[in-house]
Amino acid sequence: MNKVERALISLTDKSGIEDFAKALTEMGIEILSTGGTAKKMRDNGIAVTDVSEFTGFPEMLDGRVKTLHPLVHGGILNQRENADHQQQCAEHGIKPIDIVAVNLYAFEKTVADPNCTLGDAIENIDIGGPTLLRASARTFGM
């Protein structure tokens, strides 16, 4: 089993993140995070690297684009036992991301509100979270 080097944490519901993140940092695991999640960890004295710093690309489009980047998904999808993957990662500066902790937007709760507009519903369609989950599932146990 490879050493766990890096975790990506991007949460809508940030409840209890402090204990989890502190435990990761105590194990020497670098934490990457986005916007409000990174702020919550910093406010609690936890070292965190913004995904935008990790990728060299800013969060944009009102937060719609944060984790959708080859350095993120390459880090998750890369199979460490695959020599071709390792060569490609080295060529492109892709670092492994070993743990992904995400939860999704509260879409059901949003659309259950009788005052929910189409715009509200659309804004609560999560793109990045499900993409991270699927990428993680693709390499689970590898």
Secondary structure, DSSP 8 states (H G I E B T S, - for coil): -----EEEEE-SS-TTHHHHHHHHHHTT-EEEE-HHHHHHHHHTT---EEHHHHHT---BTTTTBSS-SHHHHHHHH--TT-HHHHHHHHHHT-----EEEE----HHHHHHSTT--HHHHHHT--SHHHHHHHHHHHTTT-
